[in-house]
């Protein structure tokens, strides 16, 4: 018998499945492949500048994640507990994915507006600027804790040339309210040699130079 409780459990289960996939894909398919394949190449290009903008690859990602929900989690859930729970499991998976996509985009585009968004940005930008082989979970840090890749430095060192616009005030300095969490290092400008070094280090999953 399908109940509200069982549907809630199925939805939460789908979301949890996505968070595990988020971690595993980020760690292994994006970083450990070092640019081999479209997913890894596009992700490491993202690390080169640490910016975010919408592109056609997002449509491919959305289609792929929805397809997994439709052809894997829906039928498996149906076989285990019926069509309603199968559909709810797939919806939970899709919701988890879109929640991750939204939070990741907002981390790069806007400053924090609460405890969760403050944590997420510190967690994620340590991954970008401190240790690209740590903090692979974006929306949650549970799987980093489980698999031993969780790091939480006192302050995240951010190269000035890669600082996100929301981090800076009108003078180009770190916003005062962010100083407990971040510190700017290095020069604000780049040159051809430094840009090439940033690219090489990103594709080797090494933090950018100061």
C-alpha positions, 0 to 999 in steps of 0.5 A, spaced: 500 500 500 502 506 497 502 511 503 505 518 504 510 516 508 513 511 503 512 516 497 516 521 502 521 515 503 522 514 496 523 521 494 528 522 499 532 515 497 532 518 490 535 525 492 540 521 496 542 516 490 543 523 486 548 526 492 552 519 492 552 520 484 554 527 485 560 525 489 562 519 485 562 523 478 565 529 480 571 525 483 572 520 478 569 521 472 571 529 472 577 529 476 581 522 475 580 522 468 584 528 467 580 531 461 579 524 457 572 525 455 567 530 454 565 530 462 572 531 464 574 536 459 568 541 460 569 540 468 576 542 468 575 547 463 571 550 468 576 550 473 581 554 469 577 560 470 572 558 476 567 562 472 560 559 471 555 560 464 550 556 461 552 552 455 549 546 451 553 541 455 548 543 461 542 541 456 546 534 455 547 533 462 540 534 464 538 530 459 543 524 461 540 525 468 533 525 467 534 519 462 538 515 468 532 516 472 527 514 467 530 508 465 534 506 471 531 508 478 523 508 475 523 501 473 527 499 479 523 502 484 517 499 480 519 492 481 521 493 488 515 497 490 510 499 485 509 504 479 508 510 484 514 509 488 518 508 482 516 514 479 517 518 486 524 515 486 526 518 479 523 524 481 527 525 487 533 523 483 531 529 478 530 534 484 537 532 487 540 533 480 537 540 479 538 542 486 545 541 485 545 544 479 542 551 481 546 551 488 553 550 484 551 556 479 549 560 485 555 559 488 559 562 482 554 567 481 552 570 487 554 571 494 552 567 500 545 569 504 545 564 510 548 558 513 548 553 508 550 557 502 556 560 506 558 553 508 557 551 501 561 556 498 567 555 503 567 548 501 566 548 494 571 554 493 576 550 497 575 545 492 577 550 486 583 554 489 585 549 495 585 542 493 581 540 487 582 532 490 578 534 496 570 536 497 567 533 491 560 533 494 557 540 492 550 540 495 552 536 501 559 534 504 556 527 507 560 523 502 566 527 503 566 525 510 564 518 508 570 517 503 575 521 507 576 527 502 573 532 506 577 538 508 575 545 511 580 550 512 580 556 517 580 560 510 580 559 503 586 562 499 583 565 493 588 567 487 586 575 486 585 573 478 580 568 479 576 571 485 569 571 484 565 578 482 561 577 488 567 576 493 570 583 491 568 590 493 568 596 488 575 597 490 577 590 488 578 588 495 575 582 499 568 584 501 569 586 509 564 581 511 568 575 507 574 576 511 573 570 516 572 565 510 577 567 505 583 571 503 586 574 497 593 572 495 597 574 489 596 579 483 589 581 480 592 580 473 594 574 469 599 574 463 600 568 458 605 564 462 600 564 468 594 563 464 598 557 461 600 554 468 593 555 471 590 551 465 596 545 466 594 545 473 587 545 473 588 539 468 592 535 473 587 537 479 592 541 482 590 548 485 592 554 481 598 558 483 598 564 488 
